[in-house]
């Protein structure tokens, strides 16, 4: 019995010694990476004067332009038809082994010859519809529709 008591006392002393050692330091973990997409802020219009009966209407703030990617692959524009807002940019990337161009009949879109891996980017500043083709392979067709 005496040996059991000594063993228990030894364990208690060991536990007490561990408990009185340096306090544990907090463990730092990496902050999570949070990606955000810009969201339009809503700004109220000016408050009408006392005699005015119009309601205050919230109007959206300007949203940053976006970049849309079109791949040239398998002798096709993918996606072939793209709708963007005024101020947005489209980037065409040639993934084919053959060279291609991007050109519209109205002359709004006109790239140089694009070899494999080359890109052509264009920012659209006016609303409208622009059917386009590959000037080297006219069966390749697409349409850019710009809304504003």
PLY file of the C-alpha trace (Angstrom):
ply
format ascii 1.0
element vertex 148
property float x
property float y
property float z
element edge 147
property int vertex1
property int vertex2
end_header
0.00 0.00 0.00
2.89 2.30 0.84
4.36 1.80 -2.66
1.01 2.68 -4.31
0.79 5.89 -2.25
4.34 6.85 -3.21
3.59 6.20 -6.89
0.40 8.32 -6.76
2.21 11.10 -4.94
4.98 11.02 -7.55
2.43 11.30 -10.36
0.70 14.22 -8.63
4.03 16.02 -8.15
4.90 15.45 -11.80
1.52 16.83 -12.95
1.88 19.82 -10.62
5.39 20.51 -11.93
4.13 20.50 -15.51
1.25 22.80 -14.63
3.57 25.41 -13.07
5.99 25.51 -16.00
5.88 28.38 -18.54
2.39 29.23 -19.71
1.47 27.87 -23.08
2.02 30.31 -25.92
-0.89 30.87 -28.31
-0.56 29.09 -31.61
-0.82 31.41 -34.61
-2.63 30.07 -37.61
-2.63 31.53 -41.06
-5.48 33.85 -41.84
-7.82 32.41 -44.45
-7.49 33.88 -47.92
-10.74 35.49 -48.94
-11.23 36.56 -52.53
-13.94 39.04 -53.23
-15.76 40.12 -56.32
-16.51 43.83 -56.58
-20.15 44.56 -55.87
-21.84 47.74 -56.95
-22.45 50.12 -54.05
-25.85 51.74 -53.97
-25.74 55.51 -53.54
-28.93 57.47 -52.84
-29.85 60.38 -55.07
-30.04 63.82 -53.44
-32.96 64.39 -51.06
-35.67 66.53 -52.67
-36.54 69.94 -51.22
-39.53 70.38 -48.89
-41.94 71.30 -51.68
-40.82 68.48 -53.99
-42.93 65.33 -53.96
-40.48 63.02 -55.78
-39.19 59.97 -53.92
-35.50 59.34 -53.36
-34.37 56.50 -55.63
-31.18 54.49 -55.05
-28.88 54.41 -58.07
-26.04 51.88 -58.48
-22.47 53.12 -58.39
-20.13 52.41 -61.27
-18.78 48.85 -61.29
-15.23 48.12 -62.42
-14.97 46.82 -65.98
-14.41 43.13 -66.46
-12.26 41.06 -68.81
-13.91 38.27 -70.81
-11.79 35.53 -72.38
-12.50 33.89 -75.74
-10.43 30.87 -76.73
-9.63 30.11 -80.36
-9.52 26.33 -80.45
-10.53 23.62 -82.91
-11.07 26.29 -85.58
-13.82 27.87 -83.42
-14.23 30.90 -81.18
-15.23 29.59 -77.74
-17.61 31.05 -76.73
-18.61 32.32 -80.16
-21.17 34.85 -78.93
-20.26 37.17 -76.06
-22.24 39.97 -74.41
-20.31 42.61 -72.46
-20.94 46.05 -70.99
-19.48 49.28 -72.35
-15.98 49.54 -70.88
-15.41 45.77 -70.68
-12.49 44.07 -72.43
-12.43 40.85 -74.44
-9.18 38.90 -74.78
-8.95 36.31 -77.57
-6.26 33.63 -77.10
-5.18 31.37 -79.97
-4.84 27.80 -78.67
-4.72 26.28 -82.19
-1.61 25.24 -84.08
-2.86 27.28 -87.06
-2.77 31.07 -87.08
-6.02 33.08 -86.96
-7.31 36.65 -86.98
-10.28 38.35 -85.33
-12.03 40.91 -87.54
-15.47 42.43 -87.96
-17.00 43.67 -91.21
-17.70 47.08 -89.58
-13.96 47.50 -88.87
-14.44 47.86 -85.11
-12.56 44.62 -84.36
-9.29 44.00 -86.19
-6.40 41.92 -84.91
-3.03 41.10 -86.39
-2.38 37.47 -87.28
-2.39 35.45 -84.07
-0.06 32.48 -83.84
-0.40 29.72 -81.21
-0.31 31.31 -77.75
-0.82 34.87 -79.02
-3.56 37.07 -77.58
-5.55 40.04 -78.83
-7.45 42.29 -76.41
-9.96 45.00 -77.09
-11.96 47.30 -74.81
-15.39 48.26 -76.11
-16.43 51.87 -75.53
-19.73 51.99 -77.45
-22.86 49.84 -77.40
-23.58 47.78 -80.49
-23.42 44.38 -82.13
-20.27 43.27 -83.94
-20.37 39.98 -85.89
-16.79 38.86 -86.52
-14.84 36.12 -88.33
-11.35 34.76 -88.69
-10.05 36.48 -91.84
-7.98 33.39 -92.67
-10.81 30.91 -92.03
-14.13 32.73 -92.71
-16.19 29.76 -91.52
-15.09 30.69 -87.98
-17.71 33.16 -86.72
-18.67 34.95 -83.54
-20.55 38.00 -82.31
-19.70 40.60 -79.70
-22.74 42.40 -78.30
-21.94 45.48 -76.23
-24.70 46.83 -73.99
-24.53 50.14 -72.28
0 1
1 2
2 3
3 4
4 5
5 6
6 7
7 8
8 9
9 10
10 11
11 12
12 13
13 14
14 15
15 16
16 17
17 18
18 19
19 20
20 21
21 22
22 23
23 24
24 25
25 26
26 27
27 28
28 29
29 30
30 31
31 32
32 33
33 34
34 35
35 36
36 37
37 38
38 39
39 40
40 41
41 42
42 43
43 44
44 45
45 46
46 47
47 48
48 49
49 50
50 51
51 52
52 53
53 54
54 55
55 56
56 57
57 58
58 59
59 60
60 61
61 62
62 63
63 64
64 65
65 66
66 67
67 68
68 69
69 70
70 71
71 72
72 73
73 74
74 75
75 76
76 77
77 78
78 79
79 80
80 81
81 82
82 83
83 84
84 85
85 86
86 87
87 88
88 89
89 90
90 91
91 92
92 93
93 94
94 95
95 96
96 97
97 98
98 99
99 100
100 101
101 102
102 103
103 104
104 105
105 106
106 107
107 108
108 109
109 110
110 111
111 112
112 113
113 114
114 115
115 116
116 117
117 118
118 119
119 120
120 121
121 122
122 123
123 124
124 125
125 126
126 127
127 128
128 129
129 130
130 131
131 132
132 133
133 134
134 135
135 136
136 137
137 138
138 139
139 140
140 141
141 142
142 143
143 144
144 145
145 146
146 147
